[in-house]
Amino acid sequence: MDWLINVSGSLSVWAYEGADFGWGRPRRTENVRMNHDGQVALVRARDGQGVQVSVSMLQRARMDTFKSQFLPLLG
């Protein structure tokens, strides 16, 4: 099977620091537009010490395959 992986990001986007609308920093942010099968978004965690991973899988079989490949990488 051939795979196409596209990775993008911006160090200038600080979702938690830039999203204070007067009532404090958000507890969590989400990538709203994840409507395509196989999309993965990595966002710096609120405390700056980790990464929040969001995955969009429209087919259950694909999610199971992704988990079997990705979760072992987390240790």
GIGIDA-V173006 format. One record per backbone hydrogen bond with DSSP energy under -0.5 kcal/mol. NH is the residue of the N-H (numbers start at 1). CO is the residue of the C=O. Records with the same first field share a line. If there is no record, write none. Layout:
NH = CO  CO
//
This chain:
5 = 3
13 = 10
14 = 12
15 = 13
18 = 14
20 = 17
21 = 19  24
32 = 30
34 = 32
38 = 56
39 = 36  56
41 = 54
43 = 41  52
45 = 50
48 = 45
52 = 43
53 = 51
54 = 41
56 = 39
57 = 55
62 = 59
63 = 59
64 = 60
65 = 61
66 = 62
67 = 63
68 = 64
69 = 65  66
70 = 66
71 = 67
73 = 70
74 = 70  71
75 = 72
//
